[in-house]
């Protein structure tokens, strides 16, 4: 479920979408959501 958010074409609000997903995710997934956008070009 988490990966699906990053697999879609990147909209301007990709980071906002990651935050929305993280709200319902366990803590370790929250860290991944916050880190992955920063590592992506």
NUVEX-613339 format. One record per residue: residue number from 1; residue in three letters; x, y, z of N, C-alpha, C in turn. Coordinates in Angstrom, 2 decimals. Layout:
// residues N
+-----+-----+---------+---------+---------+---------+----------+---------+---------+---------+---------+
!   n ! res !  n_east ! n_north !    n_up ! ca_east ! ca_north !   ca_up !  c_east ! c_north !    c_up !
+-----+-----+---------+---------+---------+---------+----------+---------+---------+---------+---------+
! NUM ! ALA !       X !       Y !       Z !       X !        Y !       Z !       X !       Y !       Z !
...
+-----+-----+---------+---------+---------+---------+----------+---------+---------+---------+---------+
END
This chain:
// residues 41
+-----+-----+---------+---------+---------+---------+----------+---------+---------+---------+---------+
!   n ! res !  n_east ! n_north !    n_up ! ca_east ! ca_north !   ca_up !  c_east ! c_north !    c_up !
+-----+-----+---------+---------+---------+---------+----------+---------+---------+---------+---------+
!   1 ! UNK !    0.84 !   -1.21 !    0.00 !    0.00 !     0.00 !    0.00 !    0.87 !    1.25 !    0.00 !
!   2 ! UNK !    1.90 !    1.25 !    0.81 !    2.78 !     2.42 !    0.87 !    3.47 !    2.62 !   -0.49 !
!   3 ! UNK !    4.01 !    1.53 !   -1.04 !    4.74 !     1.63 !   -2.30 !    3.86 !    2.12 !   -3.44 !
!   4 ! UNK !    2.58 !    1.81 !   -3.37 !    1.67 !     2.21 !   -4.44 !    1.64 !    3.72 !   -4.60 !
!   5 ! UNK !    1.79 !    4.44 !   -3.50 !    1.78 !     5.90 !   -3.56 !    2.96 !    6.43 !   -4.36 !
!   6 ! UNK !    4.09 !    5.73 !   -4.31 !    5.28 !     6.19 !   -5.02 !    5.36 !    5.60 !   -6.42 !
!   7 ! UNK !    4.60 !    4.55 !   -6.67 !    4.65 !     3.90 !   -7.98 !    3.86 !    4.68 !   -9.03 !
!   8 ! UNK !    2.89 !    5.46 !   -8.59 !    2.09 !     6.25 !   -9.53 !    2.93 !    7.38 !  -10.13 !
!   9 ! UNK !    2.51 !    7.92 !  -11.26 !    3.18 !     9.10 !  -11.81 !    3.22 !   10.20 !  -10.76 !
!  10 ! UNK !    4.34 !   10.89 !  -10.68 !    4.54 !    11.86 !   -9.61 !    3.76 !   13.15 !   -9.84 !
!  11 ! UNK !    2.71 !   13.39 !   -9.08 !    1.97 !    14.65 !   -9.16 !    2.71 !   15.73 !   -8.38 !
!  12 ! UNK !    2.36 !   16.98 !   -8.56 !    3.01 !    18.07 !   -7.82 !    2.90 !   17.89 !   -6.31 !
!  13 ! UNK !    1.83 !   17.24 !   -5.87 !    1.61 !    17.07 !   -4.43 !    2.01 !   15.68 !   -3.96 !
!  14 ! UNK !    3.03 !   15.10 !   -4.58 !    3.50 !    13.76 !   -4.22 !    3.82 !   13.68 !   -2.73 !
!  15 ! UNK !    4.49 !   14.70 !   -2.21 !    4.87 !    14.67 !   -0.80 !    3.64 !   14.73 !    0.10 !
!  16 ! UNK !    2.66 !   15.55 !   -0.28 !    1.42 !    15.62 !    0.49 !    0.71 !   14.27 !    0.49 !
!  17 ! UNK !    0.76 !   13.57 !   -0.63 !    0.15 !    12.25 !   -0.71 !    0.86 !   11.28 !    0.23 !
!  18 ! UNK !    2.18 !   11.40 !    0.30 !    2.95 !    10.53 !    1.19 !    2.56 !   10.77 !    2.64 !
!  19 ! UNK !    2.36 !   12.03 !    3.00 !    1.96 !    12.35 !    4.37 !    0.58 !   11.76 !    4.65 !
!  20 ! UNK !   -0.34 !   11.89 !    3.70 !   -1.68 !    11.36 !    3.89 !   -1.65 !    9.84 !    4.08 !
!  21 ! UNK !   -0.80 !    9.17 !    3.32 !   -0.66 !     7.72 !    3.46 !   -0.05 !    7.39 !    4.83 !
!  22 ! UNK !    0.93 !    8.19 !    5.24 !    1.65 !     7.92 !    6.49 !    0.74 !    8.03 !    7.70 !
!  23 ! UNK !   -0.31 !    8.83 !    7.60 !   -1.23 !     9.01 !    8.72 !   -1.81 !    7.66 !    9.16 !
!  24 ! UNK !   -2.05 !    6.77 !    8.21 !   -2.64 !     5.47 !    8.52 !   -1.59 !    4.36 !    8.55 !
!  25 ! UNK !   -0.32 !    4.73 !    8.55 !    0.73 !     3.73 !    8.49 !    1.42 !    3.57 !    9.85 !
!  26 ! UNK !    2.05 !    2.42 !   10.10 !    2.82 !     2.22 !   11.32 !    4.06 !    3.11 !   11.31 !
!  27 ! UNK !    4.67 !    3.35 !   12.47 !    5.79 !     4.30 !   12.57 !    6.93 !    4.03 !   11.59 !
!  28 ! UNK !    7.30 !    2.76 !   11.41 !    8.41 !     2.48 !   10.50 !    8.06 !    2.86 !    9.07 !
!  29 ! UNK !    6.78 !    2.72 !    8.71 !    6.35 !     3.11 !    7.37 !    6.33 !    4.63 !    7.23 !
!  30 ! UNK !    6.01 !    5.31 !    8.32 !    6.03 !     6.77 !    8.30 !    7.43 !    7.26 !    7.98 !
!  31 ! UNK !    8.44 !    6.66 !    8.60 !    9.82 !     7.04 !    8.34 !   10.17 !    6.81 !    6.87 !
!  32 ! UNK !    9.72 !    5.70 !    6.31 !    9.99 !     5.40 !    4.91 !    9.33 !    6.42 !    4.01 !
!  33 ! UNK !    8.11 !    6.81 !    4.34 !    7.39 !     7.78 !    3.52 !    8.07 !    9.15 !    3.56 !
!  34 ! UNK !    8.61 !    9.50 !    4.71 !    9.25 !    10.81 !    4.85 !   10.63 !   10.81 !    4.21 !
!  35 ! UNK !   11.26 !    9.63 !    4.17 !   12.62 !     9.54 !    3.63 !   12.64 !    9.35 !    2.12 !
!  36 ! UNK !   11.76 !    8.51 !    1.60 !   11.77 !     8.18 !    0.18 !   11.67 !    9.41 !   -0.73 !
!  37 ! UNK !   10.73 !   10.35 !   -0.48 !   10.66 !    11.53 !   -1.36 !   11.96 !   12.33 !   -1.36 !
!  38 ! UNK !   12.64 !   12.38 !   -0.24 !   13.88 !    13.14 !   -0.14 !   15.00 !   12.48 !   -0.96 !
!  39 ! UNK !   14.93 !   11.16 !   -1.09 !   15.96 !    10.43 !   -1.83 !   15.68 !   10.38 !   -3.32 !
!  40 ! UNK !   14.44 !   10.67 !   -3.71 !   14.08 !    10.62 !   -5.13 !   14.51 !   11.90 !   -5.84 !
!  41 ! UNK !   14.91 !   11.79 !   -7.11 !   15.34 !    12.97 !   -7.86 !   14.19 !   13.94 !   -8.12 !
+-----+-----+---------+---------+---------+---------+----------+---------+---------+---------+---------+
END
